[in-house]
């Protein structure tokens, strides 16, 4: 059973249709893997605190 987890920044929520994105991903997985659409699961998790190495000047604190 494929399980997709998408972590995204809070600015994508207004611009992205996660339902359409996951539907397209599920359909692709069904074509290339031995799985059925009913076995695919997905979720999108909004991340408001993150760190990107290489952008040290924009570091935000992480929750531990």
Backbone bond lengths (Angstrom), bond angles and torsions (degrees), N, CA, C in turn:
res aa  C-N    CA-C-N  psi(-1)  N-CA   C-N-CA  omega(-1)  CA-C   N-CA-C  phi
1 X - - - 1.433 - - 1.523 109.10 -
2 X 1.327 118.80 112.20 1.459 121.03 176.44 1.532 110.83 -67.95
3 X 1.310 115.66 137.24 1.458 121.66 179.04 1.524 107.02 -132.17
4 X 1.323 117.34 113.51 1.459 122.71 -178.44 1.518 109.72 -101.24
5 X 1.329 116.50 132.27 1.456 122.17 175.74 1.526 107.28 -123.78
6 X 1.307 116.01 119.05 1.459 121.75 -178.72 1.522 108.85 -112.37
7 X 1.312 116.58 115.01 1.463 121.48 173.94 1.517 107.51 -95.83
8 X 1.329 116.73 130.78 1.456 120.07 -175.05 1.522 110.63 -139.79
9 X 1.321 115.83 159.68 1.462 120.88 176.12 1.525 109.47 -77.73
10 X 1.315 115.74 159.96 1.462 120.18 -175.41 1.526 114.08 -68.13
11 X 1.320 119.08 -15.25 1.467 119.85 179.64 1.528 112.95 -79.06
12 X 1.321 119.14 -10.48 1.465 121.25 179.63 1.519 113.21 -83.26
13 X 1.298 117.41 -21.17 1.460 121.16 -173.55 1.529 112.19 -56.98
14 X 1.326 118.49 -35.56 1.459 121.74 -178.23 1.531 112.56 -84.03
15 X 1.315 116.73 -19.30 1.461 120.65 -173.68 1.528 113.99 -103.56
16 X 1.326 118.31 -12.65 1.455 120.76 -169.21 1.516 111.71 -121.31
17 X 1.309 115.50 136.26 1.456 120.83 171.70 1.528 107.37 -96.02
18 X 1.320 115.71 95.42 1.460 119.19 -178.31 1.521 111.00 -65.77
19 X 1.312 117.14 -32.05 1.462 120.38 178.04 1.533 110.12 -59.33
20 X 1.327 116.72 -48.04 1.467 121.14 -179.99 1.532 110.86 -66.52
21 X 1.322 117.01 -40.24 1.471 121.18 178.85 1.522 110.90 -61.82
22 X 1.330 116.86 -48.14 1.459 120.11 -179.80 1.526 111.84 -66.99
23 X 1.320 117.85 -36.73 1.464 120.29 177.50 1.534 109.99 -60.34
24 X 1.336 116.02 -43.99 1.466 120.29 178.99 1.541 110.98 -64.53
25 X 1.334 116.46 -42.77 1.469 120.65 177.89 1.527 111.02 -62.14
26 X 1.338 117.16 -43.84 1.467 121.30 -179.76 1.523 110.94 -62.57
27 X 1.328 116.13 -43.95 1.464 119.72 179.26 1.528 111.15 -62.70
28 X 1.317 117.69 -37.62 1.461 121.87 176.96 1.525 110.31 -66.05
29 X 1.326 117.15 -44.64 1.463 120.64 179.30 1.524 111.54 -61.04
30 X 1.312 117.46 -39.18 1.465 121.28 178.72 1.528 110.61 -63.88
31 X 1.339 116.45 -35.85 1.466 119.96 178.69 1.522 113.13 -70.14
32 X 1.351 117.57 -34.89 1.469 119.06 -171.81 1.526 114.47 -105.12
33 X 1.322 117.81 -12.89 1.462 121.24 -178.89 1.524 110.63 -120.73
34 X 1.312 115.93 158.60 1.466 118.06 173.85 1.532 110.03 -80.45
35 X 1.329 116.05 75.73 1.468 121.49 -179.87 1.516 109.61 -144.61
36 X 1.317 115.67 166.25 1.458 121.64 177.36 1.522 109.06 -113.91
37 X 1.322 115.06 156.82 1.457 120.87 -179.09 1.532 111.66 -57.14
38 X 1.317 117.04 -38.81 1.465 120.03 -178.48 1.529 112.40 -67.43
39 X 1.323 118.37 -14.75 1.450 121.95 178.98 1.522 114.05 -91.51
40 X 1.325 117.66 -7.58 1.464 121.78 -178.81 1.526 110.23 -85.14
41 X 1.320 115.88 135.93 1.459 121.19 177.21 1.518 108.98 -132.85
42 X 1.323 115.51 145.12 1.461 120.45 -178.59 1.515 110.57 -146.36
43 X 1.332 114.47 155.39 1.458 120.07 172.44 1.520 109.10 -152.74
44 X 1.320 114.65 150.26 1.463 122.30 176.95 1.520 107.61 -113.85
45 X 1.318 116.02 131.27 1.462 121.81 -178.67 1.520 108.50 -119.91
46 X 1.332 115.42 121.53 1.459 120.76 178.84 1.526 109.79 -80.03
47 X 1.315 116.65 127.91 1.462 122.31 178.86 1.528 108.56 -111.25
48 X 1.318 115.82 121.88 1.458 119.27 179.33 1.518 111.80 -103.14
49 X 1.302 117.60 -14.81 1.467 122.65 178.03 1.522 107.54 -122.27
50 X 1.327 116.90 124.52 1.461 119.42 -179.68 1.522 109.98 -156.21
51 X 1.313 114.32 170.26 1.461 120.69 175.23 1.518 107.71 -138.45
52 X 1.296 116.33 136.74 1.455 121.77 177.80 1.519 107.11 -121.91
53 X 1.321 117.19 110.11 1.478 120.90 179.60 1.506 108.96 -61.51
54 X 1.208 124.28 137.99 1.452 124.48 -175.27 1.522 111.42 98.78
55 X 1.319 115.05 -10.19 1.466 120.56 173.96 1.523 106.88 -126.60
56 X 1.316 116.23 48.69 1.464 122.10 -172.93 1.523 112.61 -57.62
57 X 1.314 117.51 -27.96 1.464 119.97 -179.69 1.534 112.13 -72.28
58 X 1.321 117.52 -10.51 1.456 121.75 -179.17 1.529 111.78 -115.88
59 X 1.306 118.44 23.42 1.462 122.47 -176.42 1.522 110.89 -65.85
60 X 1.328 114.70 133.20 1.458 121.74 173.61 1.529 107.25 -113.05
61 X 1.310 119.07 147.50 1.464 120.73 -179.56 1.529 111.49 -66.40
62 X 1.313 116.11 143.75 1.461 122.41 176.65 1.511 110.21 -97.06
63 X 1.321 116.08 147.13 1.456 119.78 172.02 1.516 108.79 -81.45
64 X 1.296 117.23 136.82 1.476 120.77 179.62 1.516 108.90 -116.90
